[in-house]
Amino acid sequence: MRNLLYLILRRVRRNLLRVLLLFILIVYLSCLITVMLYKKTSLPSALMFLLPAFLGELQDLNTDLAEIARLVALANYVLFLSIIVTKISEKIINLALSGGVTLNKVNYKGHIMICGWNYQAPKIIESLLSSDIHSKKQIVILADFERVPYNSDRVDFIKGFPWKNEDLIRAGVFTADIALVLSDINGKSSNPDADALLTVLAIERLNKSVYTCVQILSSENKIHFENAGADEIICLDELGSNLLISSSLNPGISKLVSSLLIFGEGTEIYKYKKPIPERFINKSLSEIAKSLIDKDVIAFAIETEKDEHINGIDFKQELLSLPNGRALIINPPKDYRFRKGDSLFIMCKEEPEEL
């Protein structure tokens, strides 16, 4: 009996607002029934009798049962309004303290999930929101923060842990198109790559169709992320060292790469998302490039089905394997002819709608 009472009290404490609202409803219905029985009146009449109590129009009270019920109803109204005002005030205060809106769950489709946070995240979001990108998607941040880390109409925030299934579900992992897993390069985590790996494993377990892009600090851990099913793996140490070497041998390359990767500043790299036009089929890259140059578009690479021999050309040494089973060919030979299903990589000032 004692344990049962403890469990009841514990549940009441955890659901205090619901219990109060239920109590108010029960008291009001009791007052309503009392008036109906005592005055032998209908439900609408009883409601109208209690309504003036809400408007503060109580006049001469006497001690009959109906007037007592009316007085209790007034106290009930006051308690109900107090709860409503308190909850509204709490929401406003929390909104002000958090710096924006924190959602419990999102109901988007085809959105981008940003899992985790670091100092690069604001720049990533700014690029995703760039006016150069026509195919804009809603962005959902999932991170363990008390305050909203980025305030925008197109960015929503879910407070939680990226490696927890329930938090990923609240962030819409089942309907997301892309998941960006950011490494904790701020130094809060003792093993950022391990945390990122747990996040990738959780995402892939829930929804393998999500295109997962992950940052990692050490290229030595790359194999683990490949085994986990990550689609794109950005090794910060490998990328930084290779860029440093290239810049030392060819001054200016770091500025060139930086310009191509930052949306909203000059020329960027895009993958043309629509099927290539029929007029491109059986044409070489040089022929296509000539037709696009007047549109200020430079074609430089293709994505195609992975074959050792394509149109009689041996690409075995030049193919870059992609996670989707296809291959990327940069600057293909002039003998290569575009095939149906190929995708085109281009450089231009903004994402084109048509080629």
Stockholm file with secondary structure:
# STOCKHOLM 1.0

chainA/1-355         MRNLLYLILRRVRRNLLRVLLLFILIVYLSCLITVMLYKKTSLPSALMFLLPAFLGELQDLNTDLAEIARLVALANYVLFLSIIVTKISEKIINLALSGGVTLNKVNYKGHIMICGWNYQAPKIIESLLSSDIHSKKQIVILADFERVPYNSDRVDFIKGFPWKNEDLIRAGVFTADIALVLSDINGKSSNPDADALLTVLAIERLNKSVYTCVQILSSENKIHFENAGADEIICLDELGSNLLISSSLNPGISKLVSSLLIFGEGTEIYKYKKPIPERFINKSLSEIAKSLIDKDVIAFAIETEKDEHINGIDFKQELLSLPNGRALIINPPKDYRFRKGDSLFIMCKEEPEEL
#=GR chainA/1-355 SS CHHHHHHHHHHHHHTHHHHHHHHHHHHHHHHHHHHHHHHTCCHHHHHHHHHHHHHTCCCSCCSSHHHHHHHHHHHHHHHHHHHHHHHHHHHHHHHHHHTSCEESCCCCSSCEEEESCCTTHHHHHHHHTCTTCSSCCCEEEEECCSSCSSCBTTEEEEESCTTCHHHHHHTTTTTCSEEEECCCTTSCSSCHHHHHHHHHHHHHHHCTTSEEEEEESCGGGHHHHHHHTCSEEEEHHHHHHHHHHHHHHSTTHHHHHHHHHSTTSSCEEEECCSCCCGGGTTCCHHHHHHHHGGGTCEEEEEEEECCSEETTEECTTTCEECTTSEEEEESCCTTCCCCTTCEEEEEESSCCSCC
#=GC SS_cons         CHHHHHHHHHHHHHTHHHHHHHHHHHHHHHHHHHHHHHHTCCHHHHHHHHHHHHHTCCCSCCSSHHHHHHHHHHHHHHHHHHHHHHHHHHHHHHHHHHTSCEESCCCCSSCEEEESCCTTHHHHHHHHTCTTCSSCCCEEEEECCSSCSSCBTTEEEEESCTTCHHHHHHTTTTTCSEEEECCCTTSCSSCHHHHHHHHHHHHHHHCTTSEEEEEESCGGGHHHHHHHTCSEEEEHHHHHHHHHHHHHHSTTHHHHHHHHHSTTSSCEEEECCSCCCGGGTTCCHHHHHHHHGGGTCEEEEEEEECCSEETTEECTTTCEECTTSEEEEESCCTTCCCCTTCEEEEEESSCCSCC
//
